[in-house]
Amino acid sequence: MCRAAYMSVAMLITTIATSPLFAQDMKKIGEWHLDLQASKLAGPATKSDVRIYEQADDGMLRSIHTVVQADGRTSTTIYTARDDGMEYPMMDAKGRSLGTIALKPDGDGAQTFFTKRDGVMTGRGRTSLSQDGRQMTMVIDLLVGPAAPRQIRTVFTRVK
């Protein structure tokens, strides 16, 4: 690779890594566990809820979200997205489509999002981080399903 090509790649990486969108997404990197006592949930009881955010190779944010219900059933949602308002696919652990998610910055490190399935908006919400970065709060409006319409509030604690 010639020197000019290396410089172009280096400039692109620097631009992405220092952009406000990248910085907001990267604050979430780590493992987060649901604080059941501080959360207000809808529907069947949740035994645990773990969210892992990782930086993907292309500078995007990868989310792996695993919920264990009280009866032991487990569900996993995986997506890789940018904080740019565009829709990105969500999959389950077996690679089946769960719809799309769009993330958008909302000031002070907060983020708004919406989810769709078959073109229909299923939820929308806002994610914010505490000043010290140890707590993440999501306020979610459920728009379809047995618990809809309803608002839930989930509070997560950073463990890694």
C-alpha positions as CSV (number, residue, x, y, z in Angstrom):
1,M,0.0,0.0,0.0
2,C,1.4,3.4,-0.9
3,R,2.0,6.2,1.6
4,A,-1.0,8.2,0.3
5,A,-3.3,5.2,0.9
6,Y,-2.0,4.8,4.4
7,M,-2.6,8.5,5.1
8,S,-6.1,8.3,3.8
9,V,-6.9,5.3,6.0
10,A,-5.4,7.0,9.0
11,M,-7.4,10.2,8.4
12,L,-10.6,8.2,8.0
13,I,-10.0,6.3,11.3
14,T,-9.2,9.6,13.1
15,T,-12.3,11.3,11.7
16,I,-14.6,8.4,12.8
17,A,-12.9,8.0,16.3
18,T,-13.1,11.7,17.1
19,S,-16.6,12.3,15.8
20,P,-19.3,13.1,18.4
21,L,-21.4,10.2,17.1
22,F,-18.6,7.7,17.7
23,A,-17.8,9.2,21.1
24,Q,-21.4,8.9,22.3
25,D,-21.7,5.3,21.3
26,M,-18.3,4.3,22.7
27,K,-19.3,5.5,26.2
28,K,-21.6,2.5,26.4
29,I,-18.9,-0.1,25.7
30,G,-18.9,-2.7,28.5
31,E,-21.2,-5.1,30.2
32,W,-24.4,-3.8,31.9
33,H,-26.7,-5.7,34.2
34,L,-30.3,-4.8,34.9
35,D,-31.1,-3.4,38.4
36,L,-34.5,-5.1,39.0
37,Q,-35.2,-3.0,42.1
38,A,-34.7,0.4,40.3
39,S,-36.5,-0.6,37.1
40,K,-40.2,-0.5,36.2
41,L,-40.9,-3.3,33.8
42,A,-44.0,-4.6,31.9
43,G,-45.2,-8.1,31.2
44,P,-43.8,-11.3,32.7
45,A,-41.1,-11.2,35.4
46,T,-37.6,-10.9,34.3
47,K,-34.9,-12.9,36.1
48,S,-31.9,-11.1,34.5
49,D,-31.1,-8.7,31.6
50,V,-27.5,-8.3,30.4
51,R,-26.4,-5.9,27.7
52,I,-22.9,-6.1,26.2
53,Y,-21.7,-3.2,24.0
54,E,-18.6,-3.7,21.9
55,Q,-16.8,-1.7,19.3
56,A,-17.1,-3.5,16.0
57,D,-14.3,-3.6,13.5
58,D,-15.8,-0.8,11.3
59,G,-16.2,1.6,14.2
60,M,-19.8,0.7,14.7
61,L,-21.3,-0.3,18.0
62,R,-22.3,-3.9,18.5
63,S,-25.0,-4.8,21.1
64,I,-25.7,-8.2,22.5
65,H,-28.8,-8.1,24.8
66,T,-29.7,-11.3,26.6
67,V,-32.9,-11.6,28.8
68,V,-33.7,-14.5,31.0
69,Q,-37.4,-14.6,32.1
70,A,-38.5,-16.0,35.5
71,D,-39.5,-19.3,33.8
72,G,-36.0,-19.7,32.4
73,R,-36.7,-18.8,28.8
74,T,-33.8,-16.9,27.2
75,S,-33.9,-14.4,24.4
76,T,-31.0,-12.6,22.7
77,T,-31.1,-9.6,20.5
78,I,-28.0,-8.6,18.5
79,Y,-27.4,-5.5,16.3
80,T,-24.5,-3.5,15.0
81,A,-25.3,0.1,14.4
82,R,-24.1,3.7,14.2
83,D,-25.6,6.6,16.1
84,D,-26.8,8.2,12.9
85,G,-30.6,7.8,12.7
86,M,-30.4,5.1,10.0
87,E,-32.1,1.8,10.5
88,Y,-29.9,-1.3,11.1
89,P,-31.0,-4.9,11.3
90,M,-31.6,-6.7,14.7
91,M,-31.2,-10.5,14.9
92,D,-31.8,-13.2,17.4
93,A,-29.0,-15.6,18.5
94,K,-29.9,-17.9,15.5
95,G,-29.6,-15.0,13.0
96,R,-33.4,-14.6,12.5
97,S,-34.6,-11.1,11.8
98,L,-36.2,-9.2,14.7
99,G,-36.7,-6.0,12.8
100,T,-34.6,-2.9,12.8
101,I,-33.2,-0.3,15.2
102,A,-32.2,3.3,14.6
103,L,-30.1,5.3,17.1
104,K,-29.6,9.0,17.2
105,P,-27.7,11.3,19.6
106,D,-29.8,13.4,22.0
107,G,-27.3,15.6,23.7
108,D,-25.1,15.2,26.8
109,G,-24.3,11.6,25.8
110,A,-27.9,10.6,25.6
111,Q,-29.4,8.7,22.7
112,T,-32.9,8.3,21.3
113,F,-33.9,5.1,19.4
114,F,-36.8,3.4,17.7
115,T,-37.4,-0.1,16.7
116,K,-39.5,-1.5,13.8
117,R,-40.7,-4.8,12.7
118,D,-42.2,-5.4,9.3
119,G,-42.1,-1.6,8.8
120,V,-44.2,-0.9,11.9
121,M,-42.7,1.1,14.8
122,T,-42.8,-1.2,17.8
123,G,-41.0,0.9,20.3
124,R,-39.1,4.2,20.9
125,G,-37.1,5.5,23.8
126,R,-34.2,7.3,25.2
127,T,-30.9,6.0,26.7
128,S,-28.9,8.1,29.1
129,L,-25.7,7.5,31.1
130,S,-25.0,8.9,34.6
131,Q,-22.3,11.5,35.0
132,D,-19.9,8.9,36.4
133,G,-20.7,6.4,33.6
134,R,-21.7,3.6,36.0
135,Q,-25.5,3.7,35.4
136,M,-27.5,3.5,32.2
137,T,-31.2,4.3,32.1
138,M,-33.6,3.5,29.3
139,V,-37.1,4.9,29.1
140,I,-39.0,2.9,26.5
141,D,-42.5,3.4,25.0
142,L,-43.8,0.0,24.0
143,L,-46.1,0.6,21.0
144,V,-47.2,-3.0,20.1
145,G,-47.6,-6.3,21.9
146,P,-49.5,-7.5,24.9
147,A,-48.1,-4.8,27.2
148,A,-48.6,-1.9,24.8
149,P,-49.1,0.9,24.9
150,R,-47.0,1.2,28.0
151,Q,-43.8,2.9,29.2
152,I,-41.1,1.0,31.0
153,R,-38.0,2.2,32.7
154,T,-34.9,0.0,32.9
155,V,-31.8,0.9,34.9
156,F,-28.5,-0.9,34.3
157,T,-25.3,-1.0,36.3
158,R,-21.9,-1.2,34.5
159,V,-20.1,-4.3,35.7
160,K,-17.2,-4.2,33.2
